[in-house]
Structure formats: C-alpha cells, structure tokens
C-alpha cells in the first residue's frame, strides 16, 4: 500500500496567495502609522468600487438601463453613458460613510462632491475617472477606472476645487482598474508599480506582480490615426517615421486604460495629441493624464505633453485638458524629438 505524501506548498506561492491589496500597501509604507492605515483603507475602498463596477459590467447585457446613453451631457459637452453615471455613483457611495476623504472630484461632475461629515477628519481628496472608454461597454470591450489620491491642502472656501490646481507631483497615490477577461488593479504610492487580480472566489484583489518595469523601448505605438490630418505636422512626421521603419506595431482600442496597460507591460508609446479642433487634446489632466504619468514614471517610463513633463504642469481649471505622450523612455523621447525639430524649424 502506497503511503500518501503530504502536499508541499512552496513558501513564495503561499505568501503570494495571502498578499491582499490592503496588506501590500502597509508593507510598502513599512508602517502602521495613522497615515499608512488611511492610505490602506482608501485603497481598500477603491478596490470595493472596482468590484461593484466589475460585477455590473459582467451583467450589463442582461440588465435594463445599463447600456446606452442617458441623453445628458457632462461638463465637457460629451454624451453621458449610463455606466458613467452608475460608476460615478458607486465611488460616491463607497466613500460617503468612510470618514476617509473630504471630497471626491470626477470628470463626470462640474464641481467636487463634498462630504461635510467627513471633512473634520478626512484629510484626502479622491480624483477619478469612473469609466474611461465607456463607448466600449455597449460592444463588450475592455474599459477602466483611473484614480489619484491627494492630501488636502489649504481651504477651498468657494467649493470650486481651486486648491486642486497644482502639479501632479503632489499625488500620494495613483492607479487604474482594468475591467477585461479578469479585473486587474494597478497602483503606486511612490514605491514602484504593482498589479493585483480580483479573485472572484475570495472577493479579494490578490498580488499578481510587484515592481513592474516598463521596457526602455517597445514595438507598440498606440494612437487614433483617424485624426492624422488634424494633428500638428510634428506628430504626422513621427507617424510617417514608424510607418517606414520595421519593428513597430500599431495597437489602439479606444480605451485609454487598456492601451496604457499594454504599453506598461510590453513597452512602446501611447499618444493622444491635440488637434485643430481641440489643441489641448481631450484627456483631463487631473483625472487621467497626471495619474497615469505618476504611475508610468514609477515604472521607469516617461510622460509629457510633447514638450513638458506632465507632472510639472499646473492646470488652469478643474477640468483642464492636456495632450499626452506616455510610455517607454526612449519612445517618448523620440516623439518629443520630432516636436522639438519642428519647433526649431519654426513650423
């Protein structure tokens, strides 16, 4: 009779299986101070919002009033999707009774949403894009949420969020949630970039990869070439360059988070330049480009508006836009070199 051998679980596997998001934040900060516990609790709440949104998306085609437009427009004049409204409400409801944040600012709201009962104790502001790429929801393609955490600085006496008009270097944390074949949360608190996968059986985000590093150069360029004739000549020059040289591959999904995640993992560059119609582009600085710039820089990449480091740009209004050139260090520098060359030539 053969004796049964005990199941041996490798130590690193057991540790990985047990590393939840909240535990990981505390490990990163190497502290159990009130500030560290606050950040851990905020990230846990963001994760909860991600779980609720992921559940809704997984059932979108089976439920009424989930797909399609509401018939309204947001502050940017864009048509609002029903999932935009739902996801925005999820973030508000998740944080409303948390005591963690004093206000939330979203690209779907004209002004920040204040939580008066939290303000005496909540020392933070959450900025977020609840659903980026919402046009993909109706056709069952990937979408994402983008977030950033900032320390409350000074008083906002008018309630218009004017104290948020600061550069992106002041972000305490930033990241995104990618809703796809699996739900993934990627974040940084200034100590590298780390990814977590939602395990539905546990209801927890479990550590998938630590200290993600974006390659210095990658084969992918990601941009909407349908706008080619609306771009400045410098961006058209770069596009012609990659068309004529081997080793480049175009990948563009129309969902910012998905495209950035591909660049983060495989290397390359994502471009959303300005156009004749929108010289500053369409992406919002506070809710999209600055959080992603914080994340990509932590992974060893680079992000700019084509000429200026994105984290150095100070917005002039709450919903200010900025062009975006982001990704591998060498690839972003190459795009910037085309812009600089055209500038030096005076056209």
KOLDRENTOR-324287 format. One record per residue (C-alpha): residue in one letter; chain; z, y, x. Coordinates in Angstrom, 3 decimals. Each point is the difference from the previous one (the first is absolute). Layout:
# KOLDRENTOR-324287
REC_aa_ch_pz_py_px
REC_A_A_Z_Y_X .
...
This chain:
# KOLDRENTOR-324287
REC_aa_ch_pz_py_px
REC_X_A_0.000_0.000_0.000 .
REC_X_A_-1.075_3.350_1.445 .
REC_X_A_2.723_2.615_0.151 .
REC_X_A_-0.793_3.416_-1.410 .
REC_X_A_-0.219_2.756_2.576 .
REC_X_A_1.668_3.329_-0.838 .
REC_X_A_-2.360_2.844_-0.805 .
REC_X_A_-0.066_2.408_2.919 .
REC_X_A_-0.828_3.602_-0.908 .
REC_X_A_-0.984_2.159_2.989 .
REC_X_A_2.473_2.811_0.523 .
REC_X_A_-2.694_2.725_-0.048 .
REC_X_A_-1.378_-1.323_-3.311 .
REC_X_A_3.414_0.055_-1.636 .
REC_X_A_0.648_3.526_1.243 .
REC_X_A_-3.383_1.201_-1.238 .
REC_X_A_0.551_-1.557_-3.432 .
REC_X_A_3.320_1.810_-0.296 .
REC_X_A_-1.147_3.452_1.116 .
REC_X_A_-0.264_2.096_-3.128 .
REC_X_A_-1.148_3.603_-0.048 .
REC_X_A_3.459_1.522_-0.447 .
REC_X_A_1.440_-2.091_2.826 .
REC_X_A_-2.906_0.932_2.260 .
REC_X_A_0.528_3.749_-0.494 .
REC_X_A_3.636_-0.294_1.084 .
REC_X_A_-1.031_-2.090_3.003 .
REC_X_A_-2.575_2.611_0.977 .
REC_X_A_2.554_2.801_-0.143 .
REC_X_A_2.638_-2.185_1.707 .
REC_X_A_2.584_1.637_-2.205 .
REC_X_A_1.935_-0.344_-3.221 .
REC_X_A_0.614_3.749_-0.196 .
REC_X_A_-0.313_1.730_-3.395 .
REC_X_A_-3.436_1.328_1.032 .
REC_X_A_-1.225_-3.479_0.964 .
REC_X_A_1.299_-1.470_-3.238 .
REC_X_A_-1.710_2.788_-1.951 .
REC_X_A_-3.371_-0.739_1.607 .
REC_X_A_0.445_-3.718_-0.573 .
REC_X_A_0.854_0.614_-3.657 .
REC_X_A_-2.975_2.356_-0.470 .
REC_X_A_-2.371_-2.571_1.510 .
REC_X_A_1.474_-2.635_-2.315 .
REC_X_A_-0.722_2.259_-2.982 .
REC_X_A_-3.557_0.607_1.201 .
REC_X_A_-0.398_-3.767_0.264 .
REC_X_A_1.255_-0.375_-3.581 .
REC_X_A_-2.606_2.504_-1.182 .
REC_X_A_-2.622_-2.038_1.867 .
REC_X_A_1.115_-3.215_-1.712 .
REC_X_A_-0.219_1.592_-3.457 .
REC_X_A_-3.435_1.456_0.682 .
REC_X_A_-1.247_-3.297_1.468 .
REC_X_A_1.169_-1.857_-3.093 .
REC_X_A_-1.803_2.475_-2.257 .
REC_X_A_-3.201_-0.229_2.035 .
REC_X_A_0.032_-3.803_-0.091 .
REC_X_A_-0.039_0.124_-3.804 .
REC_X_A_-2.189_3.089_-0.392 .
REC_X_A_-2.917_-1.745_-1.674 .
REC_X_A_2.291_-1.783_-2.468 .
REC_X_A_1.963_3.000_-1.267 .
REC_X_A_-0.913_2.926_-2.242 .
REC_X_A_0.006_3.593_1.304 .
REC_X_A_-0.072_-0.978_3.668 .
REC_X_A_-3.626_0.476_0.992 .
REC_X_A_-2.184_3.083_-0.397 .
REC_X_A_0.633_3.736_-0.151 .
REC_X_A_2.629_1.957_-1.912 .
REC_X_A_-2.421_2.828_-0.809 .
REC_X_A_2.095_2.480_2.007 .
REC_X_A_-0.504_1.573_3.432 .
REC_X_A_2.539_0.504_2.766 .
REC_X_A_0.749_3.122_2.035 .
REC_X_A_-3.057_-0.666_2.182 .
REC_X_A_-2.266_-0.121_-3.049 .
REC_X_A_-0.529_-3.758_0.330 .
REC_X_A_-0.102_-2.369_-2.964 .
REC_X_A_3.287_-1.866_-0.337 .
REC_X_A_0.047_-3.785_-0.288 .
REC_X_A_2.591_-1.751_-2.140 .
REC_X_A_1.271_-1.853_3.066 .
REC_X_A_0.509_3.359_1.750 .
REC_X_A_2.382_1.052_-2.756 .
REC_X_A_1.790_-3.330_-0.105 .
REC_X_A_0.490_-0.188_3.775 .
REC_X_A_1.220_3.602_0.163 .
REC_X_A_2.532_-0.707_-2.761 .
REC_X_A_1.154_-3.133_1.832 .
REC_X_A_0.929_1.959_3.126 .
REC_X_A_1.886_2.559_-2.108 .
REC_X_A_1.927_-2.615_-1.994 .
REC_X_A_0.871_-2.018_3.115 .
REC_X_A_1.501_3.030_1.746 .
REC_X_A_1.397_1.913_-2.968 .
REC_X_A_3.367_-1.785_-0.057 .
REC_X_A_0.125_-0.842_3.688 .
REC_X_A_1.951_2.978_1.300 .
REC_X_A_-2.208_-0.182_3.108 .
REC_X_A_-2.605_2.735_-0.391 .
REC_X_A_0.231_3.474_-1.441 .
REC_X_A_-3.663_0.221_-0.951 .
REC_X_A_-3.328_-1.795_0.003 .
REC_X_A_-3.352_1.622_0.696 .
REC_X_A_-3.218_-1.717_-0.983 .
REC_X_A_-3.658_0.885_-0.057 .
REC_X_A_0.102_-0.787_-3.732 .
REC_X_A_2.553_2.771_-0.736 .
REC_X_A_-0.601_3.747_0.237 .
REC_X_A_3.543_0.627_1.285 .
REC_X_A_2.716_-2.217_1.471 .
REC_X_A_2.112_-2.035_-2.403 .
REC_X_A_3.653_0.947_0.449 .
REC_X_A_2.932_-2.292_-0.691 .
REC_X_A_2.860_2.514_-0.443 .
REC_X_A_2.735_-2.631_-0.173 .
REC_X_A_-1.120_-1.306_3.412 .
REC_X_A_-0.365_3.326_1.795 .
REC_X_A_3.629_0.415_1.127 .
REC_X_A_-0.172_-3.361_1.801 .
REC_X_A_-3.693_-0.880_0.350 .
REC_X_A_-1.068_1.548_3.291 .
REC_X_A_-3.601_-1.219_-0.044 .
REC_X_A_-3.386_0.636_-1.578 .
REC_X_A_-2.492_-2.760_-0.728 .
REC_X_A_-3.676_0.974_0.146 .
REC_X_A_-2.514_-2.521_-1.249 .
REC_X_A_-3.409_-0.841_-1.353 .
REC_X_A_0.891_-2.534_-2.714 .
REC_X_A_-3.411_-1.688_-0.198 .
REC_X_A_-2.660_0.797_2.564 .
REC_X_A_-3.469_-1.278_-0.830 .
REC_X_A_0.815_-0.346_-3.701 .
REC_X_A_-3.700_-0.203_-0.861 .
REC_X_A_0.143_-3.498_1.533 .
REC_X_A_2.538_-1.217_-2.575 .
REC_X_A_-2.547_-0.430_-2.784 .
REC_X_A_-2.190_-2.227_2.188 .
REC_X_A_2.848_-2.047_1.515 .
REC_X_A_-0.245_1.286_3.576 .
REC_X_A_2.880_0.885_2.293 .
REC_X_A_2.006_3.217_-0.406 .
REC_X_A_3.123_1.376_1.648 .
REC_X_A_2.964_2.351_-0.089 .
REC_X_A_0.795_2.450_2.826 .
REC_X_A_3.460_1.457_0.657 .
REC_X_A_1.969_2.231_2.344 .
REC_X_A_3.688_0.880_0.221 .
REC_X_A_1.154_3.430_1.097 .
REC_X_A_3.451_1.453_0.578 .
REC_X_A_0.914_2.746_-2.417 .
REC_X_A_-0.278_3.258_1.976 .
REC_X_A_1.261_3.294_-1.384 .
REC_X_A_-0.017_1.048_-3.616 .
REC_X_A_-2.935_-0.082_-2.368 .
REC_X_A_1.133_2.813_-2.267 .
REC_X_A_-3.262_0.263_-1.950 .
REC_X_A_-0.395_-3.732_-0.575 .
REC_X_A_-3.563_0.114_1.297 .
REC_X_A_0.536_-2.148_3.087 .
REC_X_A_-0.783_2.868_2.375 .
REC_X_A_2.508_-1.355_2.529 .
REC_X_A_-2.211_-3.103_0.307 .
REC_X_A_-2.729_2.074_1.624 .
REC_X_A_0.799_-1.329_3.470 .
REC_X_A_-1.875_-2.066_2.529 .
REC_X_A_0.038_-3.780_-0.141 .
REC_X_A_2.176_-0.477_3.061 .
REC_X_A_3.061_0.455_-2.209 .
REC_X_A_-0.650_-3.188_-1.965 .
REC_X_A_2.848_-2.482_0.339 .
REC_X_A_-2.078_-2.938_-1.179 .
REC_X_A_-3.447_-0.745_-1.376 .
REC_X_A_-2.040_-2.948_-1.111 .
REC_X_A_-2.053_-1.614_-2.700 .
REC_X_A_-0.033_-2.914_-2.413 .
REC_X_A_-3.275_-1.921_-0.217 .
REC_X_A_-0.663_-1.880_-3.238 .
REC_X_A_-2.519_-2.735_0.714 .
REC_X_A_-0.054_-3.818_0.192 .
REC_X_A_3.608_0.471_1.089 .
REC_X_A_2.191_3.091_-0.249 .
REC_X_A_0.758_1.466_3.414 .
REC_X_A_2.308_2.850_0.995 .
REC_X_A_-0.577_1.705_3.367 .
REC_X_A_2.463_2.599_1.253 .
REC_X_A_1.336_1.937_2.960 .
REC_X_A_3.219_1.927_0.492 .
REC_X_A_-1.082_1.206_3.426 .
REC_X_A_0.665_-3.315_1.725 .
REC_X_A_-3.385_-1.695_-0.178 .
REC_X_A_-1.974_-1.337_-2.952 .
REC_X_A_1.001_-3.131_-1.895 .
REC_X_A_-1.479_-1.954_-2.903 .
REC_X_A_1.631_-1.999_-2.782 .
REC_X_A_-1.456_-2.387_-2.580 .
REC_X_A_1.362_-0.326_-3.511 .
REC_X_A_1.174_-3.560_-0.607 .
REC_X_A_-0.224_-0.372_-3.803 .
REC_X_A_2.303_-3.038_0.016 .
REC_X_A_2.782_2.054_1.612 .
REC_X_A_-0.884_3.398_-1.399 .
REC_X_A_0.434_1.406_3.509 .
REC_X_A_-2.194_1.629_2.625 .
REC_X_A_0.240_-2.267_3.053 .
REC_X_A_-0.832_1.053_3.559 .
REC_X_A_-3.551_-0.985_0.937 .
REC_X_A_-0.694_1.859_3.251 .
REC_X_A_2.015_2.326_2.231 .
REC_X_A_-1.181_2.752_2.312 .
REC_X_A_-3.626_0.043_-1.129 .
REC_X_A_-2.289_1.596_2.570 .
REC_X_A_-3.408_1.324_-0.935 .
REC_X_A_-2.680_-0.889_2.582 .
REC_X_A_-1.087_2.890_2.243 .
REC_X_A_-3.556_-0.590_-1.210 .
REC_X_A_-1.406_-1.931_-2.926 .
REC_X_A_-3.379_-0.862_-1.527 .
REC_X_A_0.580_1.456_-3.466 .
REC_X_A_-0.945_3.409_-1.287 .
REC_X_A_1.052_0.651_-3.561 .
REC_X_A_-1.395_2.927_-1.965 .
REC_X_A_-1.935_0.789_-3.168 .
REC_X_A_-3.514_0.444_1.357 .
REC_X_A_-1.129_1.045_-3.453 .
REC_X_A_1.252_3.464_1.026 .
REC_X_A_-2.133_0.034_3.172 .
REC_X_A_-2.056_3.074_-0.927 .
REC_X_A_3.122_1.871_-1.133 .
REC_X_A_1.707_-0.329_3.410 .
REC_X_A_-0.010_2.370_2.941 .
REC_X_A_-2.673_-0.780_2.573 .
REC_X_A_2.647_-1.253_2.460 .
REC_X_A_1.047_-2.834_-2.321 .
REC_X_A_-3.647_-0.849_-0.631 .
REC_X_A_-0.494_-0.131_3.786 .
REC_X_A_2.848_-2.507_0.317 .
REC_X_A_-1.396_-2.102_-2.846 .
REC_X_A_-3.444_-0.099_1.629 .
REC_X_A_1.684_-1.046_3.264 .
REC_X_A_1.688_-3.073_-1.534 .
REC_X_A_-3.225_-0.899_-1.791 .
REC_X_A_-1.857_-0.083_3.320 .
REC_X_A_2.578_-1.869_2.089 .
REC_X_A_0.912_-3.668_-0.214 .
REC_X_A_3.552_-1.101_-0.702 .
REC_X_A_0.744_2.139_-3.054 .
REC_X_A_0.535_-1.290_-3.524 .
REC_X_A_0.259_2.091_-3.180 .
REC_X_A_2.848_-0.909_-2.364 .
REC_X_A_0.943_2.256_-2.924 .
REC_X_A_1.712_-1.064_-3.243 .
REC_X_A_0.788_3.315_-1.660 .
REC_X_A_3.738_-0.779_0.197 .
REC_X_A_1.633_1.966_2.809 .
REC_X_A_2.944_-2.356_0.548 .
REC_X_A_-2.202_-3.087_0.281 .
REC_X_A_-2.388_1.696_2.412 .
REC_X_A_2.849_1.333_2.163 .
REC_X_A_1.671_-3.417_0.075 .
REC_X_A_-3.201_-1.572_1.300 .
REC_X_A_-0.236_2.648_2.729 .
REC_X_A_3.671_-0.478_0.898 .
REC_X_A_-0.441_-3.735_0.461 .
REC_X_A_-3.518_-0.167_1.488 .
REC_X_A_-0.599_3.402_1.578 .
REC_X_A_-2.620_2.641_-0.608 .
REC_X_A_-0.050_3.306_-1.837 .
REC_X_A_0.263_1.234_-3.572 .
REC_X_A_-1.611_3.333_-0.866 .
REC_X_A_0.351_2.165_-3.078 .
REC_X_A_-1.538_3.292_1.145 .
REC_X_A_-0.500_3.157_-1.976 .
REC_X_A_-3.217_0.593_-1.898 .
REC_X_A_-1.992_3.008_-1.129 .
REC_X_A_1.761_-0.232_-3.364 .
REC_X_A_3.466_-0.773_1.414 .
REC_X_A_0.236_1.390_3.566 .
REC_X_A_3.572_-1.275_0.373 .
REC_X_A_-0.813_-3.419_-1.382 .
REC_X_A_1.670_-1.675_-2.982 .
REC_X_A_3.070_-1.634_1.546 .
REC_X_A_3.411_1.650_-0.424 .
REC_X_A_1.876_0.851_3.170 .
REC_X_A_3.563_-0.556_-1.206 .
REC_X_A_-0.626_-3.150_-2.019 .
REC_X_A_-2.776_-1.776_1.883 .
REC_X_A_-1.190_1.203_3.395 .
REC_X_A_3.325_1.025_1.595 .
REC_X_A_1.820_-3.248_-0.940 .
REC_X_A_-2.913_-2.095_1.261 .
REC_X_A_-0.203_2.076_3.183 .
REC_X_A_3.723_-0.611_0.646 .
REC_X_A_-0.523_-3.730_-0.455 .
REC_X_A_-3.143_-0.300_2.132 .
REC_X_A_1.478_2.045_2.859 .
REC_X_A_2.995_-2.338_0.008 .
REC_X_A_-2.466_-2.859_0.453 .
REC_X_A_-1.591_1.707_3.008 .
REC_X_A_-2.915_1.553_-1.848 .
REC_X_A_-1.126_3.551_-0.616 .
REC_X_A_-0.524_2.206_-3.060 .
REC_X_A_-1.508_3.458_-0.324 .
REC_X_A_-2.024_2.202_-2.306 .
REC_X_A_-2.770_-0.156_2.580 .
REC_X_A_1.423_2.706_2.242 .
REC_X_A_3.777_0.161_-0.526 .
REC_X_A_2.655_-2.711_0.111 .
REC_X_A_0.841_-0.688_-3.633 .
REC_X_A_3.771_-0.060_0.519 .
REC_X_A_-0.201_3.579_1.327 .
REC_X_A_-1.718_1.407_-3.092 .
REC_X_A_2.171_2.089_-2.338 .
REC_X_A_-1.239_-0.067_-3.617 .
REC_X_A_-0.468_3.328_-1.771 .
REC_X_A_0.799_-1.473_-3.418 .
REC_X_A_1.552_-3.110_-1.492 .
REC_X_A_-3.327_-1.684_-0.757 .
REC_X_A_-1.861_1.168_3.108 .
REC_X_A_-2.838_-2.221_1.180 .
REC_X_A_-1.145_-0.903_3.478 .
REC_X_A_-2.942_-1.832_1.580 .
REC_X_A_1.005_-3.290_1.582 .
REC_X_A_-1.103_-1.750_3.196 .
REC_X_A_2.411_-2.858_0.686 .
REC_X_A_0.161_-3.298_1.852 .
REC_X_A_-0.356_-1.331_3.533 .
REC_X_A_0.616_2.527_2.768 .
REC_X_A_-3.438_-0.283_1.638 .
REC_X_A_-1.910_0.015_-3.287 .
REC_X_A_1.736_3.102_-1.359 .
REC_X_A_-0.605_1.780_3.305 .
REC_X_A_-3.689_-0.908_-0.228 .
REC_X_A_-0.303_1.604_-3.440 .
REC_X_A_1.864_3.077_1.247 .
REC_X_A_-2.393_0.249_2.970 .
REC_X_A_-2.970_0.347_-2.365 .
REC_X_A_1.829_2.748_-1.891 .
REC_X_A_0.931_1.791_3.217 .
REC_X_A_-3.557_-0.270_1.305 .
REC_X_A_-1.438_1.623_-3.129 .
REC_X_A_2.675_2.686_0.149 .
REC_X_A_-0.858_0.834_3.601 .
REC_X_A_-3.661_0.221_-0.920 .
REC_X_A_0.872_2.363_-2.820 .
REC_X_A_-1.396_-2.033_-2.910 .
